[in-house]
Amino acid sequence: MNLMVFIVAVALAMDCLAVSVAAGLTRISKKVSEALKIATSFGSFQSIMALLGWTAGRNFIEFVAGIDHWVAFVLLASVGTRMVYGSTSREKHPSYLDLRSLLILSLATSIDALATGLCLTILDGTLTSSVATIGAVSFLLSFIGFYTGKQVEEFIGSKAEAIGGLTLIAIGLKTLIEHL
């Protein structure tokens, strides 16, 4: 494995890690299947988006680079706002992350991988190993992040979902501000 590819993979996985911690803070169950679902989705999206970036070419990447921060912000803020609202609602919440939310979060955390995919050829790694490394690192850090969030949730209790939602909104704002 190429060290530079690994470093890029870790950098790309940081959003996955943070969002997984936020997901772990919610009322989602502690089941391994939930952690695997989140980690698999995030890792798969990271790999697929990196591959799409590599195949898309410069024109598409220049377009995406102009709006990627807005897309990530809107997606993360939407899910975060829904979580904050849900934390104040008296309705019973599901003990799992619904498919729609999971796909939105997976897309939002993988937008940078799309732009990075264009650069994979200059990292001295094969495309296959680079994409696999990006996906594997994102999977691993997402899995760890989910359980880290679950541990924190045990200490902060009922406010955990609101904190998780605010965390997603903060990640979206950070992404937006960094690119303005």
Helices and strands as residue ranges (DSSP letters): H 3-24, H 32-56, H 58-88, H 99-117, G 120-123, H 127-156, G 157-159, H 160-179
